[in-house]
Amino acid sequence: MNDEAQVATAIKERERNNWASAAEGWRRRDNILRKGAAPVTKRMLELSEITSGARVLDIASGTGEPAITAAKIVGDSGMVIGTDLVDEMLAVAREKAEKEGLSNIDFHCIDAEKLIYTDGSFDAVTLRWGLMFMPQPQDCLASAHRVLKQGGRIALACWSAQKKNPFVDVLLKTLEKYMDVPSSPPGSPSIFAFADQGRLLDFLAKAGFRNIVLEEMEIDVIEVNDGLAYWEAISDLAAPVMALVGELEDSVRSDYIGEVIGVADAMKQDGTLRMKGTTWIASACK
């Protein structure tokens, strides 16, 4: 195994561990997550142009979206395959799909950079907020292009710049007061790895996609009553940041949490705290 492959393997193992540890938190916060992400899910599925009978591949499904919503659109004559690197997340997705009574959806724990599916076997590919964490995202997009039918469509979402995403910027800016937050080298996996729209467009083009269109959307990622409720929710959800917070000594961590809650409380409007985020939504065809 060469150095690049070793680094990629180590990154995948780190991401797998981070998100596996967050699976129960994502189960607890499912209602908040689905509500916040609903506008993005809706727009991605519109851009994918799926209809009844379509075959859809949802990469980085996590706890099941937009795969589950897609399954309701394609109906019994269609099929949705959801994939993720973390089976603990997919366990939550499977529970949700079963509760919905969906028989046209299946979840596979596989590496998105090495998709196992037959060439040209899907009408659409969706990928919501997963590409940023992959060490070799170009391989993922090339695989997605390969498994799409000619004329098939991809729709994906990646977070925009950190300053446009207070739902996580509050955590990171405050954390900088308590520790030296490691900076991610350009191009390395992180929540903001595709904040540069040019990089996202370039990767899609290099994978062979055509008619690439990029939109920007602002959403209320987390809507809660106050700063404490925000902390309780985000500490269940933001696995990479929580891995850093876990390195703080107990007393320092307590001070940090208190400051995050205070900063968030100051952002309340009309008795409600809406922590906003801004995401790119890209669409293209094969």
Residue pairs with C-beta under 8 A, 6 or more apart in sequence:
1 9
7 135
8 135
8 136
11 135
11 189
12 85
12 111
12 135
15 85
15 86
15 133
15 189
16 85
16 86
18 239
18 240
18 243
19 62
19 85
19 86
19 88
19 89
19 239
20 86
20 87
20 88
20 89
21 239
22 89
22 236
22 237
22 239
22 242
23 63
23 86
23 88
23 89
23 91
23 92
24 236
25 235
25 236
25 237
26 33
26 62
26 63
26 89
26 92
26 236
26 237
27 63
27 92
28 236
29 233
29 236
29 237
30 63
30 92
30 96
32 222
32 223
32 224
32 233
33 63
33 65
33 237
34 65
35 223
36 219
36 220
36 221
36 222
36 223
36 277
37 65
37 128
37 219
37 221
39 217
39 219
40 128
40 157
40 217
40 219
40 279
40 281
41 65
41 66
41 69
41 128
42 69
43 155
43 215
43 217
43 281
44 66
44 126
44 128
44 155
44 156
44 157
44 281
44 283
45 66
45 69
45 70
45 73
45 126
45 155
47 153
47 155
47 213
47 281
47 283
48 56
48 70
48 124
48 125
48 126
48 153
48 154
48 155
48 283
49 124
49 153
50 56
50 70
50 73
50 74
50 78
50 123
50 124
51 73
51 74
52 73
52 74
52 75
52 77
52 78
53 74
53 75
53 77
53 78
54 73
54 74
54 78
54 123
54 124
55 74
55 78
55 79
55 80
55 81
55 121
55 122
55 123
55 124
56 67
56 70
56 71
56 74
56 78
56 79
56 80
56 81
56 122
56 123
56 124
56 125
56 126
57 80
57 81
57 83
57 115
57 117
57 122
57 124
57 125
57 126
57 144
57 147
58 66
58 67
58 70
58 80
58 81
58 82
58 83
58 125
58 126
58 127
58 128
59 83
59 112
59 115
59 125
59 126
59 127
59 130
59 140
59 144
60 83
60 84
60 85
60 112
60 127
60 128
60 129
60 130
60 131
60 133
61 67
61 82
61 83
61 84
61 89
61 90
61 93
61 107
62 84
62 86
62 89
62 90
62 93
62 130
63 89
63 90
63 92
63 93
63 96
64 82
64 90
64 92
64 93
64 94
64 96
64 97
64 107
65 128
66 126
66 128
67 80
67 81
67 82
67 93
67 97
67 105
67 107
67 126
68 80
68 93
68 96
68 97
68 100
68 102
68 105
70 80
70 124
70 126
71 78
71 80
71 97
71 102
71 104
71 105
72 100
72 102
74 80
74 104
75 104
76 103
76 104
78 104
79 104
79 105
79 106
80 104
80 105
80 106
81 105
81 106
81 107
81 108
81 117
81 122
82 90
82 93
82 105
82 106
82 107
82 108
83 107
83 108
83 109
83 110
83 112
83 115
84 90
84 93
84 107
84 109
84 130
85 109
85 110
85 111
85 112
86 109
87 109
90 107
90 108
90 109
93 107
94 107
97 105
97 107
110 116
112 127
112 130
112 134
112 140
112 143
113 134
113 135
113 136
113 137
113 139
113 140
113 143
114 139
114 143
115 140
115 143
115 144
115 146
115 147
117 147
118 147
119 146
119 147
120 146
120 147
120 148
120 149
120 150
120 152
121 147
121 149
122 147
122 148
122 149
122 152
123 148
123 149
123 152
123 153
124 148
124 152
124 153
124 154
124 155
125 144
125 147
125 148
125 152
125 153
125 154
125 155
125 156
126 154
126 155
126 156
127 140
127 144
127 154
127 155
127 156
127 157
128 156
128 157
129 157
129 158
129 159
129 279
131 137
131 140
131 141
131 156
131 158
131 193
131 194
132 158
132 159
132 189
132 190
132 191
132 192
132 193
132 194
133 189
133 190
133 191
133 193
133 240
134 140
134 189
135 188
135 189
137 193
137 194
137 203
138 203
138 206
138 207
141 154
141 203
141 204
141 206
141 207
141 209
142 207
142 208
144 154
144 207
145 154
145 207
145 208
145 209
145 286
148 154
148 286
149 286
150 286
151 285
151 286
152 285
152 286
153 283
153 284
153 285
153 286
154 204
154 209
154 282
154 283
154 284
154 285
154 286
155 281
155 282
155 283
156 281
156 282
156 283
157 279
157 280
157 281
157 282
158 193
158 194
158 195
158 200
158 279
158 280
158 282
159 165
159 191
159 192
159 194
159 195
159 277
159 278
159 279
159 280
160 192
160 195
160 197
160 216
160 278
160 279
160 280
161 192
161 195
161 278
162 168
162 169
162 172
162 192
162 195
163 169
164 218
164 277
164 278
165 192
165 221
165 276
165 277
165 278
166 267
166 275
166 276
166 277
167 221
167 222
167 234
167 275
167 276
167 277
168 191
168 234
168 238
168 241
168 277
170 260
170 263
170 264
170 267
170 275
171 234
171 238
171 241
171 245
171 260
172 181
172 241
174 256
174 259
174 260
174 263
175 181
175 241
175 244
175 245
175 256
177 256
177 259
178 248
178 252
178 255
178 256
179 244
179 247
179 248
181 244
182 244
184 190
184 192
184 193
187 193
187 199
190 240
191 240
194 200
194 203
194 280
197 214
197 280
200 214
200 280
200 282
201 212
201 214
201 282
204 212
204 282
204 284
205 212
208 286
209 284
209 285
209 286
210 284
210 285
210 286
211 284
211 285
212 282
212 283
212 284
213 282
213 283
213 284
214 280
214 281
214 282
215 280
215 281
215 282
215 283
216 278
216 279
216 280
216 281
217 278
217 279
217 281
218 276
218 277
218 278
219 276
219 277
219 278
219 279
220 274
220 275
220 276
221 275
221 276
221 277
222 230
222 233
222 234
222 237
222 273
222 274
222 275
223 272
223 273
223 274
223 275
224 230
224 233
224 272
224 273
224 275
225 271
225 272
225 273
226 261
226 264
226 265
226 268
226 273
227 260
227 261
227 262
227 263
227 264
227 265
227 266
227 268
227 273
228 261
228 265
229 273
230 260
230 261
230 264
230 273
230 275
231 257
231 260
231 261
231 264
234 241
234 275
235 242
235 245
245 253
245 256
246 253
248 256
264 273
264 275
265 273
267 273
267 275
